[in-house]
């Protein structure tokens, strides 16, 4: 059950990062370094989500 809660938490953070990336892209002068960092964080979360899902099966 704790794993499922962690999956939900990571999923919510992943969606939050996606929104932040989209918001940054909509800005007239998007900050490339910020985008790079947001995308790196999102990828790290995605890897963690996939690892947890694989461990459940």
C-alpha positions in Angstrom: 0.0 0.0 0.0 2.9 2.4 0.7 4.2 1.8 -2.8 0.9 2.8 -4.3 0.9 6.0 -2.3 4.4 6.7 -3.5 3.3 6.1 -7.1 0.5 8.6 -6.7 2.8 11.2 -5.1 5.4 10.8 -7.9 2.7 10.9 -10.6 1.4 14.2 -9.2 4.9 15.7 -9.0 5.5 14.5 -12.6 2.3 16.2 -13.8 3.3 19.4 -11.9 6.7 19.4 -13.6 5.0 18.9 -17.0 2.8 22.0 -16.3 5.8 24.0 -15.2 7.6 23.0 -18.5 4.5 24.0 -20.6 4.2 27.3 -18.7 7.9 28.1 -19.3 7.6 27.3 -23.0 4.7 29.7 -23.3 6.8 32.6 -22.0 8.1 34.9 -24.7 11.7 34.4 -23.6 11.8 30.9 -22.1 14.7 30.2 -19.8 16.6 27.3 -21.5 18.5 26.4 -18.3 15.2 26.3 -16.3 13.6 24.1 -19.0 16.6 21.8 -19.0 16.4 21.4 -15.2 12.7 20.8 -15.2 13.0 18.2 -17.9 15.9 16.5 -16.0 13.7 16.4 -12.9 10.8 15.0 -14.8 12.9 12.3 -16.4 14.3 11.3 -13.0 10.7 11.0 -11.6 9.7 9.0 -14.7 12.6 6.5 -14.1 11.6 6.2 -10.4 7.9 5.6 -11.4 8.9 2.9 -13.8 11.2 1.2 -11.3 8.5 1.1 -8.7 5.9 -0.2 -11.2 8.3 -2.9 -12.3 9.0 -3.9 -8.6 5.2 -4.3 -8.0 5.0 -7.0 -10.8 
